[in-house]
Amino acid sequence: MDQSQNFNPVTKAFHWSMALVILFMLPLGFWMVSIPFSEFKLDLYFWHKSFGLLVLFLVGLRILWRVVKPIPPELETHAVWERFLSKTVRIVFYISMIGMPLSGWVMSSAGDFPNSFFGLFEMPALTAKDEQMFELSKQVHELFALALIVAIGLHIAGGLKHHLIDRDPTLKRMGASPAIAVVGLVLLAVPTYFAGMDLLEDFSKRGQVEVQGADGSVTSEPVETSEQAVTDNQDALAQEWIVDPHNSSIDFTFIQYGKEISGRFENWTADIYFDPQALEQSAVKVVIDIAGIDTGSADRNEQAKGQDWFAVEEYPQAVFESRSFSEIEPNRFAVDGTLTLRGVEKDVSFPFSLEIARDGDGSRSALMQAELDLKRLAFGVGQNQWESTDAIGNDVTVSINVHANEAFKR
């Protein structure tokens, strides 16, 4: 065979290195999402993301090399339809090899997941934390994976057809053999199986009907009111404040593989009776619906609710009750109280700032801000393998921002 018809050694190196990485990545990607949440699963995600970024890097170099050293022309024995199909498959290859790692990168950014390149450095976020963007990029990522499976299957089948039926040197031009092609098909069967199972599962769910609330949402048990528990004697309490839920938040941050991950609790209530001039009569009780946890990823939310973490079926609520208040300086106070989380009660104390302003209608509004540092393991959050802090740190910072309006005296 004329050596000019062969692919050059650098092109072959790109082809086979990328083939090995992709044929490793595809089954790993489909398999790892099917296994239970664990530190091992997080390790698999780490390697999957790293090799995905490597593919993006290699495809960029491969495109540059192709500009410098174009590939040899098609063989004269190739039919017109074969040349068209070959070119189409090649285009799908490049689009998928670029789109799949890029969509995975966006997915990690939108889900606020760490995105490290083999632990050497952290990749910058391509988008802010956004759950809708996370779900969209996840679907796009899966579509690119399916396109790549089809393209690889056609590519290998075409090579075998040329070698076994047409008896031309197409397969040998890239240094391949029928045995290598068969091994490729066997490896491709793994992600094809998982992809088929996913499609069947999605199809089966189409006939299922979810029972939803009147507003179209699925909600957990309502957060019980804490007003009665605060006191039975309203007259003995300080001024009551009504929380503005649209401008108030309870957020938290923790460290996962060196990256700060943030989340919040969407559903909570607070009974607040507070007067800077009557701290002895002040009292606060906050009840948090743990099922309302939002970390920017539906999968991570479900994992957080599981038995090894918050165990929401057994411990659906976290409760903080104040015991005493003290003034540190003007507009800055400290509160001592009890936090009950996952059935564990701990004394906690933290400072907070408070700004009280009078609005145009004569009523008053208040802004309270605080940060509370907790150890998750002190409350049993993270059982069994998660007692290790190698993957997920022990330190959790809770940020509290409460906008409240003065209530009318009863």
Secondary structure in CASP SS format (residue, H / E / C, confidence):
PFRMAT SS
TARGET T0000
AUTHOR 0000-0000-0000
METHOD secondary structure of the structure
MODEL  1
M C 1.00
D C 1.00
Q H 1.00
S H 1.00
Q H 1.00
N C 1.00
F C 1.00
N C 1.00
P H 1.00
V H 1.00
T H 1.00
K H 1.00
A H 1.00
F H 1.00
H H 1.00
W H 1.00
S H 1.00
M H 1.00
A H 1.00
L H 1.00
V H 1.00
I H 1.00
L H 1.00
F H 1.00
M H 1.00
L H 1.00
P H 1.00
L H 1.00
G H 1.00
F H 1.00
W H 1.00
M H 1.00
V C 1.00
S C 1.00
I C 1.00
P C 1.00
F C 1.00
S C 1.00
E H 1.00
F H 1.00
K H 1.00
L H 1.00
D H 1.00
L H 1.00
Y H 1.00
F H 1.00
W H 1.00
H H 1.00
K H 1.00
S H 1.00
F H 1.00
G H 1.00
L H 1.00
L H 1.00
V H 1.00
L H 1.00
F H 1.00
L H 1.00
V H 1.00
G H 1.00
L H 1.00
R H 1.00
I H 1.00
L H 1.00
W H 1.00
R H 1.00
V H 1.00
V H 1.00
K C 1.00
P C 1.00
I C 1.00
P C 1.00
P C 1.00
E C 1.00
L C 1.00
E C 1.00
T C 1.00
H C 1.00
A C 1.00
V H 1.00
W H 1.00
E H 1.00
R H 1.00
F H 1.00
L H 1.00
S H 1.00
K H 1.00
T H 1.00
V H 1.00
R H 1.00
I H 1.00
V H 1.00
F H 1.00
Y H 1.00
I H 1.00
S H 1.00
M H 1.00
I H 1.00
G H 1.00
M H 1.00
P H 1.00
L H 1.00
S H 1.00
G H 1.00
W H 1.00
V H 1.00
M H 1.00
S H 1.00
S H 1.00
A H 1.00
G C 1.00
D C 1.00
F C 1.00
P C 1.00
N C 1.00
S E 1.00
F E 1.00
F C 1.00
G C 1.00
L C 1.00
F E 1.00
E E 1.00
M C 1.00
P C 1.00
A C 1.00
L C 1.00
T C 1.00
A C 1.00
K C 1.00
D C 1.00
E H 1.00
Q H 1.00
M H 1.00
F H 1.00
E H 1.00
L H 1.00
S H 1.00
K H 1.00
Q H 1.00
V H 1.00
H H 1.00
E H 1.00
L H 1.00
F H 1.00
A H 1.00
L H 1.00
A H 1.00
L H 1.00
I H 1.00
V H 1.00
A H 1.00
I H 1.00
G H 1.00
L H 1.00
H H 1.00
I H 1.00
A H 1.00
G H 1.00
G H 1.00
L H 1.00
K H 1.00
H H 1.00
H H 1.00
L H 1.00
I H 1.00
D H 1.00
R C 1.00
D C 1.00
P C 1.00
T H 1.00
L H 1.00
K H 1.00
R H 1.00
M C 1.00
G C 1.00
A C 1.00
S C 1.00
P H 1.00
A H 1.00
I H 1.00
A H 1.00
V H 1.00
V H 1.00
G H 1.00
L H 1.00
V H 1.00
L H 1.00
L H 1.00
A H 1.00
V H 1.00
P H 1.00
T H 1.00
Y H 1.00
F H 1.00
A H 1.00
G H 1.00
M H 1.00
D H 1.00
L H 1.00
L H 1.00
E H 1.00
D H 1.00
F H 1.00
S H 1.00
K H 1.00
R C 1.00
G C 1.00
Q C 1.00
V C 1.00
E C 1.00
V C 1.00
Q C 1.00
G C 1.00
A C 1.00
D C 1.00
G C 1.00
S C 1.00
V C 1.00
T C 1.00
S C 1.00
E C 1.00
P C 1.00
V C 1.00
E C 1.00
T C 1.00
S C 1.00
E H 1.00
Q H 1.00
A H 1.00
V H 1.00
T C 1.00
D C 1.00
N C 1.00
Q H 1.00
D H 1.00
A H 1.00
L C 1.00
A C 1.00
Q C 1.00
E E 1.00
W E 1.00
I E 1.00
V E 1.00
D C 1.00
P H 1.00
H H 1.00
N H 1.00
S C 1.00
S E 1.00
I E 1.00
D E 1.00
F E 1.00
T E 1.00
F E 1.00
I E 1.00
Q E 1.00
Y C 1.00
G C 1.00
K E 1.00
E E 1.00
I E 1.00
S E 1.00
G E 1.00
R E 1.00
F E 1.00
E C 1.00
N C 1.00
W E 1.00
T E 1.00
A E 1.00
D E 1.00
I E 1.00
Y E 1.00
F C 1.00
D C 1.00
P C 1.00
Q C 1.00
A C 1.00
L H 1.00
E H 1.00
Q H 1.00
S C 1.00
A E 1.00
V E 1.00
K E 1.00
V E 1.00
V E 1.00
I E 1.00
D E 1.00
I H 1.00
A H 1.00
G H 1.00
I E 1.00
D E 1.00
T C 1.00
G C 1.00
S C 1.00
A H 1.00
D H 1.00
R H 1.00
N H 1.00
E H 1.00
Q H 1.00
A H 1.00
K H 1.00
G C 1.00
Q C 1.00
D C 1.00
W C 1.00
F C 1.00
A C 1.00
V C 1.00
E C 1.00
E C 1.00
Y C 1.00
P C 1.00
Q E 1.00
A E 1.00
V E 1.00
F E 1.00
E E 1.00
S E 1.00
R E 1.00
S E 1.00
F E 1.00
S E 1.00
E E 1.00
I E 1.00
E E 1.00
P C 1.00
N C 1.00
R E 1.00
F E 1.00
A E 1.00
V E 1.00
D E 1.00
G E 1.00
T E 1.00
L E 1.00
T E 1.00
L E 1.00
R C 1.00
G C 1.00
V E 1.00
E E 1.00
K E 1.00
D E 1.00
V E 1.00
S E 1.00
F E 1.00
P E 1.00
F E 1.00
S E 1.00
L E 1.00
E E 1.00
I E 1.00
A E 1.00
R E 1.00
D C 1.00
G C 1.00
D C 1.00
G C 1.00
S C 1.00
R E 1.00
S E 1.00
A E 1.00
L E 1.00
M E 1.00
Q E 1.00
A E 1.00
E E 1.00
L E 1.00
D E 1.00
L E 1.00
K E 1.00
R H 1.00
L H 1.00
A H 1.00
F H 1.00
G C 1.00
V C 1.00
G C 1.00
Q C 1.00
N H 1.00
Q H 1.00
W H 1.00
E H 1.00
S C 1.00
T C 1.00
D C 1.00
A C 1.00
I E 1.00
G E 1.00
N E 1.00
D E 1.00
V E 1.00
T E 1.00
V E 1.00
S E 1.00
I E 1.00
N E 1.00
V E 1.00
H E 1.00
A E 1.00
N E 1.00
E E 1.00
A C 1.00
F C 1.00
K C 1.00
R C 1.00
END
